[in-house]
Amino acid sequence: MDLNEFLIEFTNKGRLDIFKSLFHVSKRHSEIEKELTIPGPEISRNLKRLLKKELIFKTGENKYEITGIGKIFYHVLKILEISLKYKDFFNLHDISSLPISLILQLGTFEAVKINDKTMENVQLWSDLVKNSEKFIYAIFDQYNDSILPIVEKKIKNQSIEIKALAEEGILTESIKVGKKFKDRHAFYDKLNIFQNIQILNQPKISLIATDKGSILFLNKDGKIDYSQCLIDYHDSFIKWTVELFEWYWKEGKSIKPFIEKSK
């Protein structure tokens, strides 16, 4: 059976609504009619079509339930529907810098918001760093003068895991900025810099992932666009950005040569 023969079943809104209503709980014809206020004959017609394509089946209790292949289609449709909410953002930005497995998961985050004010985005970035309590994972190609003092304070006052991937030129600049601190190399030692910071050549994304929330910037016209971001404070998006960070972490290279040159 061709794919288009399945997809055509979801071009009718009423049939799609019936299909969705059966995902979590199997239902009788009368229960569907009561829930969706769709006329009985129309429900019957749509159920027959879904049955014929084996997207649903009928139980011994005269209830309708989604089949295994139906559940796969349900999840795919859900991803597409949510992705369409961010259509303009995705069309303007390069998502090829994200692994396909994580691109597909983007369509599951219903609470993710798009923020399009550059200065506000910088403040959101700083706030996530300031409010974090357990971990900070970062990928960046620009130096934010307000963040390093916050990181230094957190390292001194509490136990927090900090890992970062930085563009080579920015990282060299950050090392020079480090001279402002009273005990520069103690700061680096406390950060366990050789294990927790790496160089990433020409980062194509920028992100902050913390236990309090995450923010993501994508590439636009060959450079990271800080005027728009995806931001969310829910565990699911935090976990997703951590996975994205870890995926890029494998591409990082040691910072050791740059530290040694700076001494």
C-alpha positions in Angstrom: 0.0 0.0 0.0 1.4 3.4 -1.0 2.1 6.1 1.6 -0.4 8.5 -0.1 -3.2 6.1 0.5 -2.6 6.4 4.2 -1.9 10.2 4.2 -5.2 10.9 2.4 -7.1 9.5 5.4 -5.9 12.5 7.4 -6.9 15.2 5.0 -10.5 15.2 6.4 -10.6 17.1 9.7 -13.5 15.1 11.2 -11.7 11.8 10.4 -8.5 13.2 11.9 -10.3 14.3 15.1 -11.8 10.8 15.4 -8.4 9.2 14.9 -6.8 11.4 17.5 -9.6 10.8 20.1 -8.8 7.1 20.1 -5.1 7.4 20.8 -5.1 7.4 24.6 -8.4 5.5 25.2 -10.4 3.1 23.1 -14.0 4.2 22.6 -17.4 3.0 21.4 -19.2 4.8 18.5 -21.6 6.5 21.0 -18.7 7.8 23.1 -17.0 9.3 20.0 -20.2 11.0 18.9 -20.8 12.5 22.4 -17.2 13.7 22.6 -16.8 15.3 19.2 -20.4 16.2 18.4 -20.0 14.7 14.9 -23.1 13.2 13.4 -23.4 9.4 13.8 -23.5 8.6 10.1 -20.3 10.6 9.5 -18.5 8.9 12.4 -19.5 5.5 11.0 -18.2 6.4 7.5 -14.9 7.6 8.9 -14.5 4.6 11.2 -15.0 2.3 8.2 -12.2 4.1 6.2 -9.8 4.0 9.2 -10.6 0.3 9.7 -10.1 -0.5 6.0 -6.6 1.1 6.2 -5.9 -0.8 9.4 -5.2 2.4 11.3 -7.7 1.3 13.9 -9.4 -2.0 14.9 -12.6 -3.0 16.7 -12.3 -4.9 20.0 -14.6 -7.6 21.3 -16.3 -5.0 23.4 -17.3 -3.0 20.3 -14.7 -0.3 21.0 -12.4 1.2 18.5 -8.7 1.4 19.2 -5.6 2.6 17.3 -3.4 -0.2 15.7 0.4 -0.3 15.9 0.9 1.4 12.6 -1.8 3.9 13.6 0.3 4.9 16.6 3.3 5.5 14.5 1.2 7.8 12.2 -0.2 9.5 15.2 3.2 10.5 16.5 4.4 11.6 13.1 1.3 13.8 12.7 1.8 15.3 16.2 5.4 16.2 15.3 4.3 17.8 12.0 1.5 19.8 13.7 3.7 21.2 16.4 6.5 21.9 14.0 4.2 24.0 11.9 3.8 26.4 14.9 7.5 27.3 14.4 7.4 27.2 10.6 8.7 30.7 10.1 11.5 30.2 12.6 12.6 27.0 11.0 12.4 28.4 7.5 14.6 31.3 8.4 17.3 29.3 10.1 19.6 26.4 9.3 18.4 23.2 11.1 21.0 21.0 9.2 23.3 21.7 12.1 21.0 19.5 14.3 21.1 15.7 14.2 18.0 14.2 12.6 17.1 12.3 15.7 16.8 15.6 17.6 15.2 17.5 14.8 12.3 15.0 15.0 12.0 15.5 18.7 11.5 19.3 18.2 8.0 18.6 17.2 7.1 17.2 20.6 7.8 20.4 22.6 4.4 22.2 22.8 5.6 24.7 25.4 8.7 26.0 23.6 8.5 29.7 22.9 10.2 31.9 20.3 11.7 35.2 21.5 12.7 37.8 19.0 14.2 40.6 21.0 18.0 40.6 20.9 18.7 42.4 24.2 16.0 40.4 25.9 17.6 37.2 24.6 21.0 38.2 26.1 19.2 38.8 29.5 17.5 35.4 29.3 20.8 33.8 28.7 22.4 35.5 31.7 19.3 34.7 33.9 19.6 31.0 33.1 23.2 31.0 34.1 22.5 33.0 37.3 19.6 30.9 38.4 21.2 27.5 37.7 21.9 25.3 40.7 23.1 21.9 39.3 24.7 22.3 35.9 25.5 24.7 33.0 26.2 23.5 29.6 27.1 26.1 27.0 28.0 26.5 23.3 28.9 30.0 22.2 30.8 32.0 19.6 30.5 35.4 21.4 31.9 36.5 24.8 29.3 37.8 27.2 31.1 40.0 29.7 28.4 39.5 32.3 28.5 35.7 32.5 32.1 34.8 33.5 31.8 36.7 36.9 28.6 34.8 37.6 30.3 31.5 36.8 33.2 32.4 39.0 30.9 33.1 41.9 29.0 29.9 41.5 32.2 27.9 41.4 33.4 29.5 44.6 30.1 29.3 46.5 28.7 25.9 45.5 29.1 22.7 43.7 27.9 23.0 40.1 28.9 21.2 36.9 30.0 23.5 34.2 30.9 22.4 30.7 31.4 24.6 27.6 32.2 24.5 23.9 33.6 27.8 22.6 34.8 29.1 19.3 38.6 29.3 19.2 38.9 33.1 18.9 36.4 33.9 21.6 38.0 31.4 23.9 41.4 33.0 23.5 39.7 36.4 24.3 38.1 34.8 27.4 41.5 33.6 28.6 42.8 37.2 28.4 39.8 38.5 30.2 40.6 36.0 32.9 43.5 38.3 33.9 40.9 40.5 35.6 40.4 37.9 38.3 42.5 37.9 41.5 43.5 34.3 41.2 43.1 33.5 37.6 44.7 30.0 37.4 43.0 28.9 40.6 39.8 29.8 38.9 40.7 27.6 35.9 41.9 24.8 38.2 38.6 24.9 40.1 36.7 24.8 36.8 38.8 21.7 35.9 39.2 23.5 32.6 41.0 20.8 30.6 38.1 18.4 31.1 35.2 20.8 31.1 35.9 23.2 28.3 36.7 22.4 24.7 37.1 24.3 21.5 34.5 24.0 18.7 35.6 25.2 15.3 33.0 27.6 13.8 30.0 26.7 16.0 26.7 26.6 14.0 24.5 26.9 17.1 24.6 28.6 20.4 22.9 27.3 23.6 22.7 27.4 27.3 21.3 24.3 29.0 20.8 24.5 32.8 18.7 22.7 35.3 16.3 25.7 35.3 15.8 26.0 31.5 17.4 26.1 28.1 17.8 28.6 25.3 18.9 27.8 21.7 20.1 30.0 18.8 20.4 28.7 15.3 22.5 29.7 12.3 21.0 32.3 9.8 22.8 33.5 6.6 26.1 31.9 7.7 26.2 33.2 11.3 24.4 32.5 14.6 21.3 34.6 14.9 21.0 36.1 18.4 17.9 38.1 17.5 15.6 35.0 17.7 15.8 32.0 20.0 13.9 29.0 21.2 13.5 28.9 25.0 11.7 26.6 27.4 11.9 25.8 31.1 10.4 22.3 31.0 12.4 19.1 31.7 11.8 17.7 28.3 13.4 20.6 26.4 16.2 20.8 29.0 17.0 17.1 28.4 16.8 17.7 24.6 19.4 20.6 24.7 21.7 18.5 27.0 21.6 15.7 24.4 22.4 18.3 21.7 25.3 19.6 23.7 26.7 16.1 24.3 26.4 15.5 20.5 28.5 18.5 19.8 30.9 17.7 22.7 32.2 14.8 20.7 33.4 17.2 18.1 35.3 19.4 20.5 39.1 19.6 20.9 41.3 20.2 23.8 41.8 23.7 25.2 45.2 22.8 26.7 47.4 24.4 24.1 45.6 27.7 24.5 45.9 27.7 28.3 49.6 26.9 28.1 50.2 29.7 25.7 48.5 32.2 28.0 50.6 31.4 31.0 
